[in-house]
């Protein structure tokens, strides 16, 4: 089961390290680092059901490109 409760001992330090990870990278390089990090952490988790839950949770509330109802209402 996916744990969505706060579970990082020092979240501010983690956030700072995550930001520092992207220092001096182009947007494309940053996306490559993010993809590598996702794959490394996914391998560490290893449980396909948990990974699917995480993917579903991450996608919640994201409107696919071209389906933004606010922009469509203004057109």
Secondary structure as GFF3:
##gff-version 3
##sequence-region A 1 75
A	DSSP	alpha_helix	11	21	.	.	.	ID=ss1
A	DSSP	alpha_helix	27	45	.	.	.	ID=ss2
A	DSSP	alpha_helix	48	59	.	.	.	ID=ss3
A	DSSP	alpha_helix	69	74	.	.	.	ID=ss4
###
